[in-house]
Amino acid sequence: MVDLPEGWRRAGRIEAWRLGRNMRRNIGSGHVLADIDFKIVALHQDGDDFLVAADEAPAPYYVLHVSRRKEAAGDAPAAYPLMDLSELSGEENGEDYLEDTQIFLLDQKDATEPVALELWVNPVAPVRCEKIVIFSGGAFNVVPLIGEEIRLANGSSLTMVKSVLATKGYVMADGPLALALEGDSGPEETGQAISFWVGNEEGERTIWSVLETPGEEFSMQRVDGDLPSVLFFSSFEEVENALRNRGCEFVDGRVGLTG
């Protein structure tokens, strides 16, 4: 087993058995570790997060988060998959963390500013969107843009966060995304699509969503600020003019942002 990052300690043999027994009581059908033999191998100092090894699960390791909130008592622990224990660290080594990054902020002026940005969207109603702001060395923040904040385990690495988002149905917003409703046999597309645009208004970075409803109308909304108003347009040409006035770039794969 690799060295544990700061804040984690190995579980004692009896301690691991006791904690594992208590954890299994709250894991029901539908949980990724239901009917899977696992063992507690480490604990985080906050007392909420536990590292487990599970040989027959989709991932070899998981961080189980147990909420201390009274109203959550008895709930199944949230499970965050790890393909490798190196993902337990909150930072990535080298510059591999930029390998599949969606948008590069190339005009970084000092080390406190982000070097990259990603948008992750769950397109099945209710639509949710998370912004991952990445700093030098792999440090990052996850900021909710649409919907509630996602609960993440302490010490989560960037790789781990992306894995968690993917397991929750999120995809990276690298172009227009078809929206869907949850049907009896799975997600059913509604015909609507959402795309994201990054603007530069007098030096301030802004993020806008554009919702397209075929044969009806277009709407545009800033999703990273405190402006709740929605702008409505009758054609995409009108939307393009509004985006152009705000210096917006279409989020389509890797986009270099300067100026």
N, C-alpha and C positions, 0 to 999 in steps of 0.2 A: 504493500500500500504506500502511495506517495505521501510526502509530508503534507500535513493539513495546513491550510492557510490560517492566519491569525483569527482568533475568535472561535475556533473549533477544537475539540478534544476527543480522543478516542473513548468509546464506551467500555466500561468494565464488563466482564462476562456475565455476572449476575444482573447488573444494571441493564445490559442489552436484552437479556431474556425477559425481565420484568416490563421494560418499556415496549418491547415487541408484542408481548401478550396483551397489554392495554391498548396498543394501537390496532391490533386485529379486531378487537371488539367493536370498533367504530368503522371498520371497512366493510361495506356491503357490496352486493352485486352491482356491476357497472363500474366499480373502481378499477383502475389499472392494475392494482395489486390484489384484487379479489382472487382467492384460491391460489395465490402465488406464495411460495415459501420465501420469506425474506428475513434478514437479520439487521438489527441496528448496529452500525459500526462507529458512528461518531455523533456528537451533539454540538450544537452551537451554544455559545455562552448566554444568549438571550432566552434560552429555554423553550423557544417556539419551533425550532428547526432541527430535524434529525436526518442524518445521512444513512441510507439503507442500501444493502446489496441484495439484488434479486436476480438469480441466475436465469430464470425462465420467463422473465418479463421482457417487454419490447426493448427496454434499455437496461444495461447492467446495474446502474445505480439510480437512485432517486433521492431528492431532498423532500421529506415530508414536512409540511407546515401545519402545525396544530394551533388554531386560534385560541387565545385566552379569553375572548369576549364571552360573557355569560350567556348571551343569546345563541352562541355557536356551540355551546356545550353538547357533546355527543355527535357533532358533525364529523363526517369522514375527513381525514387530513388531505389537504391539497397536495398533489404529487408533481414534482418538477423533475423531468428526466435528465440524466447525465450519461452521455456516451463514453466519457472518460473522466477520471477524477481531477484532471487538470482543469476541467470546466468549473470546478468548485470555487476557484479563485475569482475575485472580482475584476481581475485585469487579464488581458491577453498578452502573450509574448510576441515580440517583433511587431510587424505591421500587418500580420495576417488578418487582423480584425477589420481591415479596410477592403479585403479581397472582394467581397460581394456587396459592398455598400452601395446604396442607391444614388445618393446625391453627395458630391464632394463640395465642401465650402472651402474654396481655394484661396480666399482672401483672408485667411487667419492672420490677425495682427499681433497676437501674443499668445502665450501658452494657456491662458485662461479661456480662450475662445474655442468653440467646437471646430473640429476638422471635417466632420461629416454629419449627415442627417438621413434618417430613414423613416418612411411612413409605412405602417402596417395596418391593414384594414380587414375587419370581419364583415364580409358583404351580405351576410344573412341577417335579416331584420330581427331585432333592432341593430342597425349598422353601428359598428364601433371602430374607432381609429386611434392608434397610439403613435406618438412621435418618439423615436430614439435619437437622442442627441449624443454624439460620440466625440470624445476629447482625445488628445494625444495620449498614447500608451494604452488605449482601450477602455479608459474610464468612461462612464456613460450615465445618462439619466433617461428614464422612460416617463413621458408626459402624456396624459390622456387628452385627446383633442375632441373626440366624440364618444360619449358614454362614460361609464364609471372607470376609475383607476383599477388596473390589474394588480392583484396582490402577488408580490414576488418574494421568494425566500431570501434571507440575508446572505450576502456573499455571492449572489448570482453573477455569473460571468455573462459577457455579451452573447456568447454561443448558447448558453443555457437559456437566456431570455428569448432568443429567436426560436429555440426549440419549443419553449412553452407557448409562445404565440402561435406557432404552427399547429401544435396539438389542440389549441383552442379554436382552430378554424380561420386564423388570420393568414393573409397573404401580403407580400410586399407590394405596395402600390406602384408598379412600374408601367402603368398605362391605364386606360379606362377599365373599370371593373363592373361586371354585370351584377346587379342586385337581385336578391332572391328572398322568398318567404319560406319558412319551414313547413313542408307539406307532410302528408301521411307517409309517403315513401321517400322522403328526403327533401332537400332544398329545391324549390321551383322558381325559375327565373321570372321576374316581373316585367321585363322589357326595359326597365330603367337601367342607367349606367351612371357611375360616379367617377370623376377624375380629379386629380389634385394638381395644383399649380403653386409654385413658389415665387413670391414677389419681392421686390426691393423698392420700398417707398421711402425716399429720402434717407437711405442707409439702413432702414429697419427691415429685417427679414419678416415676411408675412406668408401664411399658408392659406390657400383658398380651395374650397371644394366646389365643383360644378356638377349639378345633378341634371341629367338629361332624361326627359320623358317623351318618347317618340310621339309625334303628332300633336303634342300639347305645348309644353313650355320648358324653358331652361331656368334654373335658379343657381345663384352663386352666393356663397357665404364664407366669411373668414372664420377659420376654425381654431386659430391659435391665439385669439385675443378675447377681449371682453365686449365684442360687438355682436349682439345676438340677432341683429336685423338680417333679413334675407332679401337679396335683390332678384327680381324676376325679369325675364326677357322672353321675347316671342321668337327669336332666332339666334342661331349660334354666332352669326356675324355681330350681333349686339353684345354677346358675351365676350367675343374676341376683343372688341373695342374696349370694354371695361377692364379686361385683363391687361391689355396693352397699356392702358393708362396707369396701371399699377406696377408696371415693369415685370410682369409675371412670365415665368418659364414653365413649360409643360413638364410634368414629372413623367419621364419616359426612359426607363433604364438609368444609366449613369448620366448625370447632368452636372457639368462643371459650372460653378457659380462664381463670378468675379465682379468686382466693382461695388 
